[in-house]
């Protein structure tokens, strides 16, 4: 029974056909958790946890630089939050470029197991709750990648496994392999928002049919689903500093779309960001939505979408 006041502030949903519940809003560590920001990061994570966020989403290469987010989170746990370890779902991933040489990315057994060992050391943990294959590997046999995930669970280094960004045919084979080896896939993580809806056609119904939960990342499309860029590119914004979001995205079509979304949000008495999060959470297939945050205030506003 959820009795602590923090759990009264959040909604939880079972992840697929499992007994694991995830907070409807998860905190992601993709950006903003690099070195030099520990106090701010600590405040964000503690605010999230104190308001019912139990799912914390990391990856080996998050930071920047790569590995910094896990190191920061490990320090936050050692700073006192680790006393609540059993109240948290901590996830990490491997598959994107992490270290030099042929074993620092993709989905070989060598890469996945070595990466998870590094992640556990950075965070000071004995296990993670969810370990993801972060992207499909076009060269490694799918069976090798999935067997590595099976063995990781059997070793006790992860409680559950998931996949991310797999196309439907590969996802179907992954679900089948994992189920046949008694380590069913817990969750599929994909990019999904009002502007990027490719997963609606196949991935969402496929996951639901297989009893796999779905977690959405980039729900605000890297900040485009806010009012931040309606009047240009603010200094210090992601578009001004990141290679992942370019000014070419600010087309007239985008401005027209976001103005319409803004009107819908005003009718519901919320911000564009809150409206965009609610739009995703309305879908029964979606277990949780991962939000990033560069400040406690930004996280607070996102949590008010629940």
Beta strands, then each sheet from edge to edge (+ up, - down):
strand 1: 12-14
strand 2: 21-23
strand 3: 25-28
strand 4: 55-57
strand 5: 89-94
strand 6: 128-133
strand 7: 158-164
strand 8: 187-191
strand 9: 213-217
strand 10: 286-291
sheet 1: 1+ 2-
sheet 2: 3+ 4+ 5+ 6+ 7+ 8+ 9+ 10+ 3+
end
